[in-house]
Amino acid sequence: MVTLRNRYEVVRPVYSEDSFAADHEKVCRRRKTILQHIKEYLTCDSKRATNAVLSLLPIIGWMRIYRVREWLLGDVVSGISTGMVAIMQGLAFSLLASLPPSYGLYTAFFPMLTYFFLGTSRHISVGSFPVLSLMVGAVVTRLVPEQGAPANITGFEGLTQDQQRVLVASSVTFLMGVFQLAMGIMQVGFVVMYLSDTLVSGFTTAAAVHILVSQLKFVLGLSVPGINGPLSIIYTLEKIFVQITSTNICDLVMSILIMIVVFIVKELNNIYKAKLPVPIPIEVIMTIIACGVSYGFNFEERFDVGIVGKMVSGYETPIAPNMQVIQNSAVEAFPIAIVGFAVAFSVAKVYSIKHDYTIDGNQELIAFGVSNIFGASFRSFAASTALSRTAVQESSGGKTQIAGLISAMMAMIVTVALGFLLEPLPKSVLGALVIVNLKGMLMQFSEILYLWRKDKPDCVVWVVTCLGAILLGLDIGLAVGLGVELLTEKVNKSWIYCIKIFRIPSPIFFANIEFFKDKLVEAVGFNPLRVLRKRNKALRKIKKLLKKSNDDTTEKGFRDLFSQTTDDMNMEELDLPTDLKDLPFRMDWNAELPPNISVPRVDLHSLILDFSAVSFLDISALKGLKMTLKEFIHIDVDVYIVSCDAYILEKLHSCMFFDDEILTSMFFPTLHDAMLHVLDKHKDKKSNGRVVSKTIYISFFLYWASAWMLCIKNI
């Protein structure tokens, strides 16, 4: 069956940019001065004040639309479920930070109080995150090692080792919050885009390896001092294997049993998540069982099992950060701030899209900055979010951060009233819970094969980031990964992938303009500058011989004269436009020339560059483009640029791109206009009584920009 389609015809004149401007008045954009921008920014009215308050306190926005009957029950159930997970993860992740377990409960409570008011995500569960805990722990063990004297820092006097470590962790967290708050105020939330999914995946996978190794000492019941710095993971494994014969069998068996049970139940939770009202809180169940068994059989004394021990009851008075610690940890605190925000923002974005609301990256930075500063004042350590905990909050019916507030209240109840019940809990149980929750991050190793097949540069970024973070440490590894990512992106932008259609996945700028020119020369089949030099060389000989000869030299009669002279021209003269004014005949460079004269034949008469998707040209590229266009113009090849963006046209005017040779009339609004203009201009050139044209399309797809080159050639 043939489908009838509507037809339309457009009849209008052929426009160049000049003729189009003559027929249609250009509407110029009114640009504001810097003073006008400042005045507008400082101007305040009731509407702007309202928007500022709503932006700074997102809670007002969602509380105004809160559906008590529909959402409250779900938030309560979700808060209780999430609270139990947050308590267990807080205890476990505090071991990664080399802190007493009770301070993990602080991190599950204080940061959530401020995020409740300032955060734009309604679903993320704010609290400890294993990667951040490990990064904080690296600073803690560096300044307060398990064996040996601590760093020479004012403020450590009279403090126990645990108190010194808490002071270090809270000071690092305070500085982390300051970095995040500063970035939020300066509106630089876009920095997260420089951490690609590939880089974050490689980095978190390396962090999972570090976490796994750090927990082996608890699972095996060994006494291994914390080691940090490059190759620390190798030295830690060496110390573990040296003591492997001293493994505590009770710790090992208990850890293996817990990991197996938790893994199986978590898989069942995933399989039957559609049928289960809330996921089975297996970590809580196993923790309660382990506490009871450990207390009943006195594991600490009978089997020499390390337990949580004395829990801090209630909350301590606020403390100020230690300035010397801040000075000694600034290098580590900044990547901790970036990673914490990147992870939280990525998770928040997933659920905001799923539930159809918007989040603000800059406001998230402010929220986490204030939360970490506030939490650090009460001895909590770095807070972000954990995907597993957030998944529980969302899947169990949480609609708003009321669920998060309830989970924080549960952590408070445990800290104030029930903490003593966790004192007999074996540390190997917490280590086992940490390890079994690494499954998702460790499974990211499978991405290597996928990336190698689909995108080798991304695969290189993943592998280098992962290996760098594993061997050199998380902070240095992140810097290495970011450097490789930027370098790879730079190479990708600078390199033109040459396939059947030429492709440049980048803007035309200083790094790829030379390669752009080389590929254009390769596509048209000749170098215009070399052709020009050959022509000028031949023309110089012709003019010299014409001066010496009294004969009437014609186009066919001068070929014998070429053997009577030598060439003595300099390169500057050869690069000038060919001057044919004084010749007594019309010079046709494509005609048959003497055997000892070699001038490349040029059949191309028109070149069209399609700038329809080109959004950027820097000064270096602009100069290179101008030089290239002139080289073609000097050998009588007409050059046209079509569909050029108004911004680029303005830049060309402001940078003095146009002159006596490169005219605005070379620019056309569409490719079709340019094609019609070229065909009309060369309609008198016929072969066998008809116009024959051959077109060669050369496409340059740029990163956010593309350009086609069209070569029109008469045969």
N, C-alpha and C positions, 0 to 999 in steps of 0.2 A: 504493500500500500504506500503510495507516494504522499508525503505530507506537504501540504501547500504552505509556503512561508511568505510572510509579508515582505515586500521589497520597498526600499527607499532609495532615493537619489539625492545627492547634495550638489548643488550648482553654485559655485562662488569663484571669485578670481583667485589666481595663484598668488599667495602672499609670501613676501619675505618679511623679516622683522621690521624693516624700514617702511615698507608699504602698509603693513598691518598697523604700525604706529601712526601712519598718516591718516588712515581711515577710522581708527578707533582711539579715543582718548585713553591714555593710561591712568589708572587709578593708583596713586602712590600711597604707600603705607606711611602713616604718620608715626615717626619714631620719637620716643620720649627721651629727654635728656636725663643724665644721671641725677640732677637736682630734682627733676619731676618724679623720678622713681623713688628717691628718698622721701620727698614730700608725701607721695601717695602711701609709702610704707608707714610713715609716722602719723598719718591722718587716722583719726578714730571716730567712729559713730556707733550708734546702738547696734546696728546689724553686724558690724565688724567685731564689736566687743562680744556679741553673742556667739559668733562663729569661733572666736578665739577661745572662749570658755568651753564650748563644745569640743573643740579640737584638743584642748589641754586635758579635759576631763571627759573622756569618751563614755564613762559610766552614765552620764546624764542622758546620752543618746539612747542607749539600749534599755535603761530603766524606765524611760518614758513609754516604751512600747512593750514592757514586760507583761506577759500573759500569766497571771498568777495561777489560775486554775489549770492551765495547760502545761506550764513549764516548771512550776515549783516542785512537784513531786519528783520529776525527772532529775532536777538539779540536786535534790536532797539525796536520792539514791546514788546518783553519780558522785556526789561529794564524798559519801561514805566509802564507796568502792575505791575511788581514787585516793582517798586519805589513807586507806590501808596499804595500798601499793606505795604511796609516797613515803610512808613511815619506814617500810622495809627497804626501799631504795635509798632513803636518807641514811639509814644505819649502814648499809652496804657501801655506798659511795663515799662515806666519810673515811673508810679505810683507804680508798684510792687517794684521798687528800692527806693521808698520814695523820689523821686527827682522831680523837676519841669519838666513838659512834654517836654519843648524845648530841654532838654538834651538827650531825646530819639532820636531826629533827628541827634544829634552829633554822636550817636552810629550807625546810619544808613549810616553815611558818612565816617568818618575817618578810621575805621578798614578796610573798603573795599578798600581804596586806596592802602594799602600795600599788602593786600591779592591778589589783582589783579596781582601783580608781583611775589609773593612768593608761592601762593597756587597751589596745584596740581589738585584740583577738578575744573572742568569747569562749574559746574551746581549749587553748593550750594550758597544760598543767605546769605552773611555774615551780621550780625547785632545782634540786641537784641534777647534774648531767654527767655521766661517767668520764667523758673526754675532758671537760673542764675540771672535774675533780682531780684527774690525773695530772693535768697541767699545773694546777695549784699545788698538788703534792710534790711536783718536781722542785718548785721554789722552796717549799717547806723543808724538804730533806736536804736541799743545798745549804740553806741558812741554819737549820737545826738538824744536823745528821744524828742518826740513832747512836752511832759510836763516835766518840771524839767530842771536842769542845764546839759549841755553837759559834756562829760568826760574831765578831766584835761589834755589837750593836747596843747603843744606849737604850735602856728600857728592859733589857733582859735580866738585869740584876734582881735577884730575889725571886725569880719565877722558876717553876718546875719546867721540865722539858715539854710536857703537854701544854702548859700555859704559853710557853714561848712559841710553840707551833700554832696555837690558836691565834696569837697576836700576829704572826707572819701571815697566816691565811686570811685573816680579816683585813689586814693592811693591803694585801694584794687585791682582795675583792673590792675594797674601797677605791683603789686606783683604777681598777677595771670599770667600776661604775662611773668614775669621773670621765674616763675616756668615752664611754658610751653616751653619757649626758652631753658632753661637749660636741660629739658628732651629731647628736640629735638637735641641739640648739643651732648648730651651723648648717643644718639641713643636708647632711652628707650621707643619708641612708642609702644612696645609690652605690656606695662602696661595695655592697654585698654582691653586685653584679660581676665584680672582678673575681669572685670565688665561684668558678663554674661548678656545675654538678659533678663533673669529672674530678676536679681537684678536691672537692669536699668528700667525694666517695673514697678516693685514694687516701686522703688524710684520716678520715674516720676509720678506715680499715686498718691503717697503721696504729691508730690509737687503740683499736680493739686488740691488736697483738700485744701492745704494751700493757693493757689492762689484764689480759690473760696471763702474761708472765708475772705481773705484779701480784696476782692472786694465788699463784702456785704455792707461795710460802705459807699461806693460810690453809689451803687445801691439803698440803702435805704436812702441816704442822712443824715447819722449819723456822729457824731464826735467821733471817737474811736481812742485812741492813739495806736501807734504801740507797740506791745509786742513781745519779743523774749525770747528764752531759752526753756527748757523743759516745756511741758504742755502749751505753749503759745497759742496754738490753742483753748484750753479749756477756758482759761482766756479771749481770744478775743470774743469767742461766748457768754460767760457770760456777757460781757460788751454790746454786741449787743442786747441780749435779754432784758437786763435791760432797754435799751432805745427804745425798739421796738415800743412803743406807740408814739414816736417822729418821726416816719418815714415820710420823705418828699414824699407825694403822687405823686407830679409831677415827681420827680426823679424815683420813682418806676414804674409808668405807662410808662414813656418814655423808661426805661430800658427793661421792659417786651416786649413792642412793637418792639423794635430794635432786641432783642434776637429772637423773633418769626420770624421776617422778614428775618434776616440774616441766621438763621438756615434753613428756607425753601429754600431760594435761593442757599445756599451752597449745599443742597441735590440735587437741580435741576442741579447745576453745575456738581456734580458727576454723575448724571444719564445721562446727555446729553454732557458729556465732549468730546465724540468722534465727536459730531456735532458742538460744539462751537469752533470757532477759538481761543478765549481766554476766561477764566472764567469771569463771570460777577463780576466786582469789587464792590460787594455789601457793603463792609465796607466803601469804599470811598463814595459811593452814600449816605449811611445813615449818614455819618459824615457831608457831605455837607448840607444835608437836616436839620440835627440837629443844625448845626451852624446857618443856615438861620432862622429857627424857633426860636431858642434861642435869636438871635439878634433882630428879628422882634417883638417878644412879651416880650422882656426884662425879661427873666426868672430869671436872677440873683436878680433883685430887687422885682419883683412881686411875685415870688414863693420861694425866698430864695434858689435858686439852685446854687450849687458850680460849678464854671466854670474854664477853664484852666487859664484864666487871662493873664497877661502880658507875651508875648513871647519874648525871647532874639533875637534881630535882629542882624544878622551877627555872626561872630566868635570872641571869646575872645582870649587874648594872652595865650600862653602855660604856664603851671604851673608845678612845680616840686612836686613829691610825698612827703607826710609828713612822716618822719621816725617813729614818735611815733605811727601814725596810722598803719603803716606797722608792727611794733612790736606788736601792740594790735590785729592785724587781720591775722597773719600768719597762725594760726590754721584753720581759715575759708577759706583763700585764696587758700590753696592747694586743698581741695575737689572741690572748684569752678573751678580750673584749670583742674582737672581730668574730672569732669562732662562735662565741656564745650568742651573739646577735644573729649571725648567719644561720645557725641551726634553728633558733627560735622563729626567725622570720620565715624560713622555708616551711617549717611545720605549720605555722599560723596561716600561711598562704594557701596551703592545701585545703585546710578546713574552711577558710573564708570563701574559697571558690565553691566548695561542696555545699555550703549553707547560704550562699548568695549574700554576702555582705563584704564591705571593703575594710582593708587594714592599711594603716599609714606607717611606712617604714621609719620615717623620722620620729613619729610619736612613739613607736616601739622602742627606738633607741633611748628616748627620754624615759619611758616607763622602766626599762631594764636598768638604765643608769641610776635612776632614783631608787629602784628596788635594791640594787646591789649596794649602794651607798648606805641606805637605811639598814639593810641586813647586816652589813659589815660592822656597823656601830653596835650591833647586838651579838657579835661573834659568829655569824653565819659565814659560809664560804660561797664561792661563785655560783650564781643561779642562772639557769636558762630554762630549757624544757627537755623532756625525754619523750621520744616518739611513742614508746610503749605506754607510758603513763598518760599521755594525751589521748592515745587511742582508747584507753579504758574510760577516761572522762567523757569522751564523745560517744562511744558505743553504748555506754550504760545510761544514756538519756540526758546528758548534760547539755543545756541550751545556752547558759551564760556563765559568767565567772562567779555566780553565787555558788556553783558547784566547787569551784576552786577555793572559795572562802571557807566552805564547810570542810573541805579536805585539810585546810590549814588549821581549823579549829580542832580537828581530830589529832593532828600532830601536837597541838598545844595540850590537849587532854593527856596524851601519853607522857609528854614532858613534865607536866605538873603533878600528875597523880599516878600514872601507871608505869613509869619508867623502870621502877625496881623489878617488875616482872620480867624485863628483858635482860637483867644482869647475868643469868646463867646461860645465855645464848652463846653457843660456840662461834668463834670467828670464822671457822671453816664453813659454817652454814652460810654466813654472809658472803664469803668468797665464792661458794658454789652458786649462790643466787646471782652474783655479778657475772660469773662465767656463762651461765645458761642464758642470761639475757643478752649475751654478745652474738647470738646466732645471726641476727639480721645484719650486723655490721661485718661479721666474718664471711657471710655468704656473698658479700660484694666482690670477693676474689673472682667469682664467676664472670664479672664484667670484663676481665682482661681479654678473653677470647672474643667476646662480642665486639669490644672496641677495636681489636686488631683487625677484625673482618670489615667493620664499618667505617672506622676513622682512625688511622694509624697515629696521626699527631695527638689526638686525644688519648690514645692508648699510652703514648710516651709520657704525657703529662701525668696520667694515673700511676704508671709504674714508678716514675722518678719521684713523685710526691710520696707514694707509699714507702718506697725504699729509703728515701731521704728522712722521712719522719721516723721510720723504724730504727735506722742506724744512727742518725745524728740527733735525734730528739724531736719532740713535737713542734717546738717553737722554730728551730732551725729548719726542720723539714717543711713546715708551712711556707717559710720564706723561700726555700729552694723550689718548692712546687709552684708558688706564685711567679717566681722568676722564669721558670721553664714555660709556664702557661703564657706569660707575656711575650717571651721570646718566640714561642711557637706561633702565636697570633701575629707577631711582627713578620716572621718568615712567610706565613700564609698570605699576609697583606702584600708583601713585597714580591711574591712569586706569582707569576701568571701561569695558570695551568693550561697547557696547550693541547687541546684535543681538536676534534673536527671543527667545533666552534670554539674560538679562543675565549678563554674565561679568566677574568681577574676578580677574585673574591675580595676586593678591597677598594677603597677610594683611590683616585689617581693622586698620588702625592710623591714627595721627594724620593721615597725608597723604591718606587716601582716605575717612575717615569722613563728611565733609561730602557728598562726591559719592555715597556709599552712601545717605545719607539723601535726597538729591535724587532719586535713581533709584527709591527705594522710594515716595516721594510720587508720582512720575510713573506708577509701575506701578499703584498702588491708585486713582489718579484724583482724589485730593484731598489737600490739606495739612491734617493733623490739627490743627496749631496754629491755622491760619486758621479752621477750622471751629469750634474751641473759642472763639476770640475772637468770632466771629459769634454763637454761641449765648449767650455771656455778655452780649453787648451787647443781644441781644433779651430775655434774661431780666431784665436790669436794668430795662429799660423796663416789662416786665410787672409787676415787683414795685413799681415806683414808682406805676404806675397803679392797682394794687390797693389801695395805701394811701390814695389820693385818692378812690377810688370807694366809695360805700356800697352799690352794686349787687352782686348775686351774679354775679360774672364767671365765665363758663364758657370752655371751650376755644374755642368758636365766637364768644362774645360780646365778646372783648377786641380783635378786629382793628381796630375803629374807633378805639380809644384810641391806637393807635400814632402816628396823625397829630397828636396833641395834645402830644407831648413831644419834647425834643431829647436828644442824646447828650452826656454830659460825663464819661465814664469814662477812667481812665488805663490804660496798657498793662499794668502789673503786675496789676491787678485782672482784666483780660481773660484773663490766662494761668492764673488759678486754676481748679481743677476746678469744673464747673457744680454749683450748689447748688439742688436742686429740692425741698427739704424743706418749705418754707413755702407751696407752691402748693396751692390748693384743688382742683386737678385734676391728672390724669396728663398730663405733657408728652410729646407725640410729635413729635420734630423732623422726622420724615418726612411728617407730615400737611400739609395745605394751609395755608399761612400767608398773612397779609395781603400785598397786592401791593407795599407799600413796605418789606417786610422780606425780606431775602435771606439765608437760611441754607442752605448747601450740603447737599444730600441725601446721606446716608451709608447705603448698603445693606449695607455690609460689617459682619459681626458678629464674625469671627474671623480672626486672622492667625497663621500658623505659620512660624517660622523654623527651618530644618533646619541644625543645626550639626554634622552628622555628619563633616565633613572640616575643620572650622575648628580649627586647631591653635594659634592665637596671637591674643591681643587685648592691645593695650597700654593704659595708663591713659587716654590721651586718647580712644581708641576706646570704652573701657568707659563713660566718662562720656557720650559722644555717644550710645551705644546705650541707656543708661539714660534719657536725656532723650527719645529717640525713642519708646521703649516707653511712657513715661508720657503722651506726647502722644496716643497711640492709646487708652490706657486711659481718659484723661479724656473721650474722646468715645464711651465705651461700646463700644469694639472690644476684644474679648478677645485677648490676645497669648500665644502659647505658643512655647517653644523646645524643640526635640527633638534627641536624639542628641548632647548636649553632652559633650565630653570631660571626664573626671574632673579633669584638671589645670586646665581652664578653670573648672570649677565651684568648685574650691578657691580659685582666684584671685578669683572673684566674691564668695565668702564673705569672704575676707581683705580685700577692698577695699570692704566695706560696700555691696555692690551691692543687697542685698535690704532692703526696708523695708515699710511698711504697704501700699504699692500694688504693688510688685514682689515677688511671693511665690515661695517655692521650689515651690509647687504648680503654677506655670506651666511647670515643666520636666518633660518626659516622656522616657522612655528611647528610644522609637522614634516614627517618624512615624505608624505605624499606630495606636499607642496614642492619640496626640493626635487623630487623625481620628475614632476611635471616641468619644472623650470629647466632641468638638465636636458630632458628630451626635446623641449622646445628650442633650446639654445643650439643643440647639435642635430636638428632635424635635417639640415642640408647635407650632412655627411652620410652618403649612401654607399651601399655595396650591392652591385647588380640591380640598381634601380630602387632599392628599398632600404629603409633604415634598419640596421641590425645592431642590437645592443646586447652585451653580455654583462651580467651583474655578478659580483662576488660579494657575499655577505661575510663580514668578519665581526663577530659579536664579542663584546667585552662586558661580562657581567661583573659588576663591582660589588663590594661589600656595602650594602645599602645603595648601590649604584651600579648601573650597567651602561655600556655604550656599544652601539653597533657601528661598524665601518662598512660602507657600501662602496665598492669600486665599480664604476661603469666603464665599459670598454667596448669600442667599436672594432669589429673584425673586418 
